[in-house]
């Protein structure tokens, strides 16, 4: 039964297809060979022309229009910079003048700082090329259509006025008002951590003083005793040595003193006009073992806290004293010592410097200057002369430590001898005291000539 039904359905579909083919063939053969244009029928106006025209008097009675269009340019609104702008305070350098104290600003998430004097304009713009787009300061403070004008408030905050100009350069109304004027508190922490700058060939960080070979020992005892008027300003001050060997130099400071970086070295200076636009180092605190500094960059944008530990010097003056042995007197003011098995002539105010275990008498001005300037370093023995202790004559002198911050007095008993001792070897074959009148440390006393005469008479004998 189902098979017969399917056969009939198939036959029906074949008949329908055949009919469609015949109809399509018929219409194909009866179609026109060319497409005729459609005739244009002119529209006939139902209302005659001028049907609603009224007399002129009727038009005069018409009042003003209910609606009227006016052309008005688009007025931009001020951006909200209250949460984007960061105030990092003013130039806190001690040499910064109030009338020229710059204020430092940056945008949130951007470490670049820009500075401006109070009351001057700091221009900015919206940079769409950044990811994400954000407000930035105009390079070299080039003029743009958006700016801020900061001022310094008594509580340390900054009062910010925001301005904007239109397409033709005219200043736009400050709207909305809460965006046009607001105050920002000083934010200090980030500014102190932004130390991407250099001093000479040194990158600035907490190890700057160590890389500059800074060493602090204390007060220079040698200059206190022998510096004279030329070094009077250094008395009682802490000496800091920088560099090493022939490049070594020293500065003398107290709390509150300032150093400026100039000519590739630190120089003590009074903060003022001469210290502007140069790195500035301020001594903030001095303890028994620690010295604290405050380092400022030339623009006063960055500040860094530095510390310097006091150097420890281990020396034993008693061991050095054992090297000196009195042998006898050659003249009234000239004595013979044995030092490390070498016989040496010594007169009052002679200086002996120990270098690599050997004692050398400092005679020439160059030798003295090199020791004073710390180019040659070592223990120094200064022979003062004869003193009486408990009715006994003693040869008195002092020994300065290599750092010159420690001094030890020594006294050597005089051994009586029948005659003068002739030396077998001298450290320096030159007349003692012959050149010690030279700067910076005069050594001769009033009976210098008598000493030299005694020395010459003894030679003649």
Helices and strands as residue ranges (DSSP letters): H 2-30, H 56-60, E 85-90, G 98-100, E 102-107, E 114-117, E 121-127, E 134-137, G 139-141, E 146-152, E 158-164, H 177-180, E 181-184, H 189-193, E 198-199, E 202-203, H 208-211, E 215-219, H 221-226, G 229-234, E 238-242, G 245-247, E 249-253, E 258-262, E 265-269, G 273-275, E 280-286, E 290-296, E 303-309, H 317-321, E 324-331, E 334-339, E 342-347, E 351-355, E 358-361, H 365-372, E 380-389, E 392-400, E 407-413, H 448-460
